[in-house]
Structures are given as structure tokens and as C-alpha cells.
Amino acid sequence: MASDKQNEGKIVPMDENKENAAEDGIGLEILQIIKDSQQQHGLRHGDYQRYRGYCSRRLRRLRKTLGFKCGNRHKFTGKKVTVEMLSDNRYLLLVLMEAERAWSYAMQLKQEANTEPRKRFHLLSRLRKAAKHGERLEKLCESPRVDAKTKLEAQAYTSYLSGMVRFELQEWKAATEAFNKCKTIYEKLASAFTEELAVLYHQRVEEISPNIRYCAYNIGDQNAMNELMQMRLSAGGGGGMMAEKLEALITQTRAKQAATMSEVEWRGRTVPVKIDKARIFLLGLGDNEAAIAQAANEETKERLYETLLAECRDTIQAVREDYLTYIKLWTVVKRNESMAHMLQAKLKEPQTDENKRGPRPQDLIRLYDIILQSLAELSTLQGLEEDHTFQKEVALKMLVYKAYRCFFIAQSYVLVKKWSEALVLYERVLKYAKEVQSKAKSLNNSLKDLPDVQELITEVNAEKYSLQAAAILVPALPLICLPPSPSSIQPLCERLDTFHLDPTLVGKQPNLVQFPPDFQPIPCKPLFFDLALNHVAFPPLDDKVEQKGKGGLTGYIKGIFGFGS
């Protein structure tokens, strides 16, 4: 509410209104006001109900500020703004907000009419009321108290609302005349002001151009159909109120062509197409793919991929055929690859605004996860299990995307200074990339649309060297996967050509050489043996050995009873 009041206060103060009325007349930036209000209060997200609530609150505040009461809290008494009241431009703003409130209610009902057709009658009623308020605004602006620019903007605004009513009633000729009048006025206003002020008028002209072409097509101009298709596939065409009618027109045109379509070629086999909705989708597939190939930037490509995916999902729900699932999954792969390419470019750009969150490696990891999941689903589609060439192509593509996914996981570890993990992952990237190069010799055609793995190898090698330098320069950081003791690592003198994270090199006991050194065999002194001892005969010594007495059982018994003592 506070922001609404601030915006309202930016119109023109009361004192300035009196000066303008005395000199050039009062003025109101009609198009600027409605565009700012719409963008700030819901229409950026298509929330017409929120914008209608804002218009109601602003009307209530304007009436209270101007003392323009319409009855009391119990009863409403209609009261109209007259020419005699035009001492303040807020009286014109009052009528403008009434028209905007009715128009936003009509657009809200249009969204709800997709599921509740009877709301279309209420929609027409609200549109007519908005056009009626626009006519009142135009008549008030005919007063000499109003400046010339405001008069022209009021005429253009009224023509726009009138054209919308005729458009919804399918009165194509009257709608064309109204839209052309609106377009002419805005083009004249754009040419009369600086380029900065003319941007808003040019945007309005671009918004109503699809409506004019649609009306021309329904009148009988066949060339308008091609123009509508191009506008639909362009970055900003086919939006607004006529989006639903434009899609219906394209579907109707394709349905006429689909009557002669009975089959389609898919990976060397002929697939019959029996359902009309699938035929309509397949006929438009070529147009969508051509538009994607001609897209000027990655944002346009992404939007077109989203449109194609939405159409494919709707068709799969009705058909459930493997061919359409194949198209959907391939489109998901291409869409995410395009998004990944755009994010990689942004990732390399320097960040100018520190408060604004830029792309991170984690965003790319998620995209490559989706790509790998889609490729895994592709390899399990029914009817493709025996297609060995296709399976090899999918396996090769999965290796490429695994390499890129692993690369950005390593990049995420680099950001948190986990050198050991990053180095291990970089080695895994090189393993995947070399495997791709070895398998790609027999499948050269499959690598045309894939990222260049050689470029990835070069980048990984550069990152490895940079990472090794960073690990050496910051030895105080905790390292994972270090050896349990310095003795289990070779000394520095024996591994000069191999990088290894060894924190002992910068400590008090660096492992430079092995000390003490290992024992080495050397010649020893000769030994002497007594060989004569083996030939010496020693004298007998029996007489020197003590003889044992002979006893037996009798002696044993005597010994017990003491007879022998």
C-alpha cells in the first residue's frame, strides 16, 4: 500500500498542475503510467487479479484525495468526471484507472474461461466497459485544458481497447481499423520524441502487430499466416491476449495438411502415424527445428525448446508412442546442452556486481544430470534394443557428458579449496575423454553435435597445473587422502617428475632424501675353517663314566622297608 501511494505521488503535484493548466494545459503520461503500474503490480507474472486489486485501491485513494465521493459506505451513487473539473491531471487518472480495472478483470476472466466457458459472456461485458471508460477519457482530453500529447495518447488508448473488443467478437475488419489507428498514433509519437522516450511506443506497436496480422489472415490475407508463424517463433511474438487464438489457428492449418500424412521415417524404419494429434505435432516439428537453428541467441533457443517440449508432452499424453518419447528426450538433451553452453559462457565472464548471484558449477552439474538421465531412458526405449549403432552412439554421448559433469564437479571442489578431491576428479575427466577419443574413430558422425573433448582435455590440463600450484602455495590447509606417515612416501629426490601433495616438504622434517641410506653389499674378509678336526680319533672315556647299579623288584622292596640300609 505504501508503494502504491509513492507511485501515485509521482504523477504531478497540485501546484505544478495549476502552472501547466495556465501555460500548456494539463498532461498525463497514459502509456507510461499503465505500463509501470502493470509491471509493478502483477502483470510481470500474468496475475491480472492482483493488478485489478491495485486499480481498485488506487481509485479509492484518488477519490478520497480529490474529494470525489460516490455515495457512502452503504450506497453507491454514480458520479462522472466533467470537463469543468479538469484543474488537476488526477481527474484524468481517475478515469484511466477505471478503464484499467475493467480491462484487467476481462483478462482475468479470459484465463478462467479456458475451464469455464460461460465466463466468456462476463469477459465481453468487462471489455465493453473498459472501452466505454476509454471513450470518456478521450472526450475529456478534447478539452483545451489538456495538452496535445495527452490527447493523442488518449485516442490511441481508446482505439486499442475498442480493437480488443472487436477482436474478441471476431469482427476482424473493425478490429483491424482500430488497431491500425492505434499503431499509427504510437508511431507518430515515437518519431516526435527522443529515442529513450520512443522505446515505450515502439514496444506497444510490437505488441499489437500480431493482432493486426491475425485479423488480416481471417479477412483473407494468406501471407499473414507466414508472418504470424515467424512472430510466434521469434523471441517476443505471439504473446498477450491473442496467444490462444494464434495457437488455435496454427493447429487448424496443420490439421488440414495432416489429412494426407500417414507415416514417418524413423531411424531407417517406417512408422505409421494413425492419430491426428500426432500428425499435427509432426508437421510442426520441422518448423520448430528450423526456427531453433536460426535463433539469434541462446535465450531464444531456450524459449523455443520449451515450446517444443510443451507440445511434445501434450501429444504424448494423447498418443503414448515411443517415437514421440524419443523426440521429447532428444529435445530435453538439446535444450539442456544449449542452457549449459550459455551458462559456461557466463561462468567465464567476470562478475561486475558482487551482490548479484552469478552462475555456479553446481548449476551445470544439474543440467548434465538431466542429460544423462534422458540418454539412459533413450537406450531403454522399446524397439531400439537391437539397434546396435544407436546404442553405441548413446553410450558415446553419455561418456562425453559424464566427462563434462565430472569436470564441473571438480570445479565446485576447487571453489571450496578441496585440492585432493579436485585432482582425482580431473584425472577421471581425462580418463573419460581419452575413452571417447578411442571409441569415436568408428562413430565420427556421432560427434558432430557434441562438445569437443580435445578442448576439454586442454582445459583440464591447465586446471591441473593451476591447482597443483595453489595446493603448494597454501600448505596450511587440511588435505584429505594424505599418507599415514612420511616413511610411506618416496623422498623428493626419487619423484621429481611426479606431483604429490606432501605437507612435510614445508615442515621441519622435509622428506627430501632417504636417511639413513639403505645397506649395500660389499666384499667381506676371508674366514678360516679347522678341516683337520674331521680326521682326528679321540680316545675312549668309558672308565671315566659313572656306572649305574643293578636292582630290580627285590631291591625295590628292600628299599621301601629299609632292609637295604
NORRA-V27810 format. One line per field, one symbol per residue. ss: DSSP state (H for helix, E for strand, L for the rest). psi: psi as a letter, one per 40 degrees, with the letter a starting at -180 (. if undefined). A space follows every 10 residues. Layout:
ss->???
psi->???
This chain:
ss->LHHHHHHHHL LLLHHHHHHH HHLLLELLLH HHHHHHHHHH LLHHHLLHHH HHHHHHHHHH HHHHHHLLLL ELLLLELLLL LLHHHLLLHH HHHHHHHHHH HHHHHHHHHH HHLLLLLLHH HHHHHHHHHH HHHHHHHHHH HLLLLELHHH HHHHHHHHHH HHHHHHHHLL LHHHHHHHHH HHHHHHHHHH HHLLHHHHHH HHHHHHHHHH HHHHHHHHHL LLHHHHHHHH HHHLLLLLLH HHHHHHHHHH HHHHHHHHLL LLEEEELLEE EELLLHHHHH HHHHHHHHHH HHHLLLLHHH HHHHHHHHHH HHHHHHHHHL LHHHHHHHHH HHHHHHHHHH HHHHHHHHLL LLLLLLLLLL HHHHHHHHHH HHHHHHHHHL LLLLLLLHHH HHHHHHHHHH HHHHHHHHHH HHHHHLLLHH HHHHHHHHHH HHHHHHHHHH HHLHHHHLLL LLHHHHHHHH HHHHHHHHHH HHHLLLLLLL LLLLLHHHLL LHHHLLLLLL LLHHHHLLLL LLLLLLLLLL LLLLLLLLLL LHHHHLLLLL LHHHLLLLLL LLHHHHHHHH HLLLL
psi->ddddddddee chiddddddd ddceiiihgd ddddddddde fdedefgddd dddddddddd dddddefgig aaedhhhhhi hiddegehed dddddddddd dddddddddd deedegdeed dddddddddd dddddddddd eeieeiiddd dddddddddd ddddddddef gddddddddd dddddddddd eeiidddedd dddddddedd ddddddddde hddddddddd ddeideifaa dedddddddd dddddddede heiihhfeih hihehddddd dddedddddd dddeididdd dddddddddd dddddddddf iddddddddd dddddddddd dddddddeii hdhddhhiii dddddddddd ddddddddee iheedegddd dddddddddd dddddddddd dddddefgdd dddddddddd ddddddddee defddeedei ihdddddddd dddddddddd dddgeeihii fiidideeii ideefdehhh hgeedeadgi gdihhiiiii hihiiiihig dddeehhiii fdeehhhiih cadddddddd eede.
